[in-house]
């Protein structure tokens, strides 16, 4: 996961939590969250 992807994940998380995200943004958030979880498991976080 790149730092840019991590920053995007943070941006999307705010939208999702505020219930202001579109379905496309929710889907992107889920994909990035999966990538974050995988990166955490292999210890490759930015």
VMD Tcl script that builds the backbone (N, CA, C; Angstrom):
set m [mol new atoms 138]
animate dup $m
set s [atomselect $m all]
$s set {name element resname resid chain x y z} {
  {N N UNK 1 A 0.847 -1.177 0.000}
  {CA C UNK 1 A 0.000 0.000 0.000}
  {C C UNK 1 A 0.886 1.232 0.000}
  {N N UNK 2 A 0.569 2.156 -0.886}
  {CA C UNK 2 A 1.336 3.395 -0.960}
  {C C UNK 2 A 0.768 4.428 0.009}
  {N N UNK 3 A 1.545 5.442 0.264}
  {CA C UNK 3 A 1.072 6.527 1.120}
  {C C UNK 3 A -0.128 7.228 0.482}
  {N N UNK 4 A -0.112 7.351 -0.835}
  {CA C UNK 4 A -1.242 7.961 -1.547}
  {C C UNK 4 A -2.524 7.146 -1.337}
  {N N UNK 5 A -2.406 5.825 -1.402}
  {CA C UNK 5 A -3.566 4.965 -1.167}
  {C C UNK 5 A -4.048 5.098 0.276}
  {N N UNK 6 A -3.118 5.187 1.208}
  {CA C UNK 6 A -3.487 5.344 2.624}
  {C C UNK 6 A -4.220 6.658 2.838}
  {N N UNK 7 A -3.742 7.724 2.213}
  {CA C UNK 7 A -4.406 9.018 2.343}
  {C C UNK 7 A -5.806 8.975 1.745}
  {N N UNK 8 A -5.948 8.299 0.611}
  {CA C UNK 8 A -7.267 8.169 -0.021}
  {C C UNK 8 A -8.191 7.364 0.889}
  {N N UNK 9 A -7.676 6.319 1.512}
  {CA C UNK 9 A -8.459 5.518 2.447}
  {C C UNK 9 A -8.976 6.394 3.584}
  {N N UNK 10 A -8.131 7.260 4.106}
  {CA C UNK 10 A -8.536 8.167 5.179}
  {C C UNK 10 A -9.640 9.117 4.717}
  {N N UNK 11 A -9.502 9.657 3.500}
  {CA C UNK 11 A -10.520 10.561 2.955}
  {C C UNK 11 A -11.861 9.849 2.808}
  {N N UNK 12 A -11.807 8.653 2.251}
  {CA C UNK 12 A -13.038 7.893 2.042}
  {C C UNK 12 A -13.669 7.477 3.364}
  {N N UNK 13 A -12.849 7.160 4.345}
  {CA C UNK 13 A -13.372 6.767 5.654}
  {C C UNK 13 A -14.211 7.888 6.254}
  {N N UNK 14 A -13.746 9.116 6.098}
  {CA C UNK 14 A -14.510 10.256 6.614}
  {C C UNK 14 A -15.865 10.363 5.929}
  {N N UNK 15 A -15.891 10.182 4.612}
  {CA C UNK 15 A -17.154 10.246 3.874}
  {C C UNK 15 A -18.095 9.113 4.272}
  {N N UNK 16 A -17.534 7.919 4.402}
  {CA C UNK 16 A -18.350 6.761 4.767}
  {C C UNK 16 A -18.939 6.948 6.166}
  {N N UNK 17 A -18.119 7.380 7.107}
  {CA C UNK 17 A -18.599 7.570 8.479}
  {C C UNK 17 A -19.641 8.678 8.576}
  {N N UNK 18 A -19.521 9.690 7.736}
  {CA C UNK 18 A -20.489 10.790 7.722}
  {C C UNK 18 A -21.716 10.441 6.883}
  {N N UNK 19 A -21.721 9.233 6.322}
  {CA C UNK 19 A -22.811 8.764 5.461}
  {C C UNK 19 A -23.024 9.692 4.271}
  {N N UNK 20 A -21.920 10.223 3.732}
  {CA C UNK 20 A -21.974 11.115 2.579}
  {C C UNK 20 A -21.334 10.487 1.347}
  {N N UNK 21 A -20.901 9.244 1.447}
  {CA C UNK 21 A -20.200 8.582 0.347}
  {C C UNK 21 A -21.186 8.014 -0.665}
  {N N UNK 22 A -20.804 8.100 -1.936}
  {CA C UNK 22 A -21.576 7.441 -2.985}
  {C C UNK 22 A -21.273 5.945 -2.937}
  {N N UNK 23 A -22.064 5.165 -3.640}
  {CA C UNK 23 A -21.811 3.719 -3.676}
  {C C UNK 23 A -20.441 3.429 -4.277}
  {N N UNK 24 A -20.056 4.200 -5.270}
  {CA C UNK 24 A -18.733 4.027 -5.885}
  {C C UNK 24 A -17.624 4.289 -4.866}
  {N N UNK 25 A -17.797 5.319 -4.045}
  {CA C UNK 25 A -16.803 5.633 -3.016}
  {C C UNK 25 A -16.767 4.551 -1.945}
  {N N UNK 26 A -17.926 4.010 -1.604}
  {CA C UNK 26 A -17.981 2.922 -0.622}
  {C C UNK 26 A -17.231 1.705 -1.161}
  {N N UNK 27 A -17.437 1.404 -2.435}
  {CA C UNK 27 A -16.743 0.271 -3.048}
  {C C UNK 27 A -15.235 0.490 -3.063}
  {N N UNK 28 A -14.812 1.708 -3.405}
  {CA C UNK 28 A -13.382 2.026 -3.404}
  {C C UNK 28 A -12.819 1.904 -1.990}
  {N N UNK 29 A -13.582 2.373 -1.006}
  {CA C UNK 29 A -13.169 2.276 0.394}
  {C C UNK 29 A -12.962 0.812 0.791}
  {N N UNK 30 A -13.901 -0.041 0.406}
  {CA C UNK 30 A -13.793 -1.461 0.747}
  {C C UNK 30 A -12.555 -2.088 0.118}
  {N N UNK 31 A -12.278 -1.735 -1.145}
  {CA C UNK 31 A -11.095 -2.269 -1.823}
  {C C UNK 31 A -9.812 -1.815 -1.129}
  {N N UNK 32 A -9.750 -0.534 -0.785}
  {CA C UNK 32 A -8.557 -0.020 -0.113}
  {C C UNK 32 A -8.421 -0.598 1.296}
  {N N UNK 33 A -9.543 -0.815 1.957}
  {CA C UNK 33 A -9.500 -1.409 3.294}
  {C C UNK 33 A -8.976 -2.844 3.221}
  {N N UNK 34 A -9.390 -3.589 2.200}
  {CA C UNK 34 A -8.853 -4.938 2.000}
  {C C UNK 34 A -7.344 -4.886 1.774}
  {N N UNK 35 A -6.896 -3.921 0.969}
  {CA C UNK 35 A -5.464 -3.760 0.715}
  {C C UNK 35 A -4.732 -3.401 2.009}
  {N N UNK 36 A -5.320 -2.522 2.811}
  {CA C UNK 36 A -4.734 -2.139 4.101}
  {C C UNK 36 A -4.583 -3.372 5.001}
  {N N UNK 37 A -5.637 -4.174 5.081}
  {CA C UNK 37 A -5.590 -5.372 5.925}
  {C C UNK 37 A -4.515 -6.338 5.443}
  {N N UNK 38 A -4.417 -6.522 4.135}
  {CA C UNK 38 A -3.384 -7.401 3.584}
  {C C UNK 38 A -1.992 -6.843 3.895}
  {N N UNK 39 A -1.819 -5.547 3.698}
  {CA C UNK 39 A -0.526 -4.911 3.971}
  {C C UNK 39 A -0.154 -5.044 5.442}
  {N N UNK 40 A -1.143 -4.928 6.319}
  {CA C UNK 40 A -0.903 -5.081 7.752}
  {C C UNK 40 A -0.423 -6.498 8.059}
  {N N UNK 41 A -1.069 -7.482 7.444}
  {CA C UNK 41 A -0.709 -8.878 7.694}
  {C C UNK 41 A 0.712 -9.194 7.250}
  {N N UNK 42 A 1.155 -8.575 6.164}
  {CA C UNK 42 A 2.517 -8.849 5.693}
  {C C UNK 42 A 3.498 -7.775 6.154}
  {N N UNK 43 A 3.019 -6.888 7.006}
  {CA C UNK 43 A 3.855 -5.867 7.647}
  {C C UNK 43 A 4.507 -4.923 6.636}
  {N N UNK 44 A 3.706 -4.418 5.695}
  {CA C UNK 44 A 4.218 -3.488 4.694}
  {C C UNK 44 A 3.369 -2.221 4.633}
  {N N UNK 45 A 3.124 -1.633 5.771}
  {CA C UNK 45 A 2.337 -0.400 5.798}
  {C C UNK 45 A 3.240 0.812 5.597}
  {N N UNK 46 A 2.673 1.877 5.009}
  {CA C UNK 46 A 3.483 3.096 4.829}
  {C C UNK 46 A 3.771 3.771 6.150}
}
mol reanalyze $m
mol bondsrecalc $m
mol representation Tube
mol addrep $m
